[in-house]
Amino acid sequence: MESVVNLSPSNRFPVLTGNSQCFTAVAAIVASIALSSPAPANKITFETANTGLFTGPITEDGFIYSKLSGTLLVNPLLPGNPGKDAEGTISGGGVLKIVLAGGGNFNFNALDFSAFDLSGTGSQTLKVEGFLGGSSVAAEQYTLANTKVFNPKYDTWTTEAASVLAGKSISELDVTLNANIVGSGSLFNESIDNVVLTPVLAQIPEPASLALLGVAVVGVSCVRLRRRRPSAA
């Protein structure tokens, strides 16, 4: 005949209390995993910059952008994607420099690129280069066929994602915005908008990793607690 094991009230209470504490701890850790997320990305839209010839520096969403060399332009409301954009000018274009406000490293994620030529023929290649401590890390190159449409905006806007720079820590991002050289007989320019960047956080364990470790520790503790529960009277 099977025997029925009943815990006395005095023995049953510690077991129930221990189980409840285990379930509560695990639930709290699982909730922390659900709430943990990677560092949010920042975006430069050029909307806060004055239109016309651009030098900077301008601070937007935690980053500073400025002219490194050449001649740059922040175009007004029509050509961007949407709103304003950054372009090279007819004097040969220039290089836009982006750094993290306050210093530090970051990742380049993506940007919107458009290529314009008054003739609508040919193509342009955009160069995006990352640096760390003054040394080049890698350079992206994106090529687009030219458009001659600019009303209400350029119609070749394309989101270009990081490839060779993906996941690499950099302290400076240089974007070369080529444009026609006076007297060359060709009117073209490269334009960018919506530059997406992510600051690199301090090298500490990610919340999700810590939470998973916590689940393991609590789980082991719960197993030990159940093994040590009082025997039947």
Residue, then its C-alpha position, 0 to 999 in steps of 0.5 A: m500500500e502506498s504511504v502518504v507523506n504529510l508534512s506537519p504544519s511546522n515543517r511545511f511552512p519553511v518549505l513553502t516559504g523557501n519555494s516562494q522566495c525562489f520563485t520570486a527571485v527567479a521571476a525578478i531576474v527574468a523580468s530584468i532580462a526582459l527589460s535589459s537592452p543594448a545601448p540606444a543608437n544616436k542620430i545626426t539629422f543636421e536639422t539644428a545646423n544653420t543652412g548655407l556654407f558649413t564649418g561647425p562645430i554643431t552638437e546633436d544627440g550626443f555627437i559633434y560634427s564639424k568641417l575637417s577640410g574643403t567646403l561643405l554645405v548644409n542644404p535647406l528643406l528640399p533635398g534632405n531625407p527629409g529636411k536638411d542634409a550635408e553636402g559637398t559644394i561646387s568648389g570641390g566638396g570637403v570632409l565632415k568630421i564626427v566625434l563623440a561629445g565629451g570624447g570616447n569611442f563609438n560605432f558607426n551603424a548606418l547613414d542615408f546617401s544620395a548622389f546628384d548630377l545635373s545630367g543625371t548620368g554617371s555615379q558617385t562613390l561615398k567614402v566613410e572612414g573610421f579612426l581610433g587614436g588618429s589611426s585608420v581602422a577601416a573605410e566604407q565605400y558606397t556607390l550610387a547612380n546619379t539622379k537629377v531629381f531634387n524636388p521635393k528631395y533627391d530620389t536616390w536616398t539609400t540607407e547604407a549600413a556599416s560593413v567593414l566598420a560594423g562593430k569596430s570601436i572608433s573615436e572619429l568618423d570622417v565622411t568625404l563629400n565630393a562635389n564638382i570642381v569649378g571649371s570641370g564642366s560637371l555639376f554633381n554632389e554627394s549628400i548624407d543624412n540620418v547618420v546613426l552612431t552608437p556610443v561604446l559603453a564601459q566594458i562591464p558585463e551586460p545586464a542580460s548576462l548578469a541576469l542569466l548568471g543570477v538565474a543559475v545561482v538562484g536555481v542551484s540554491c532552490v535545488r539545495l533548499r528542496r533537498r534539505r526540506p524536512s522529512a515527514a513526521 
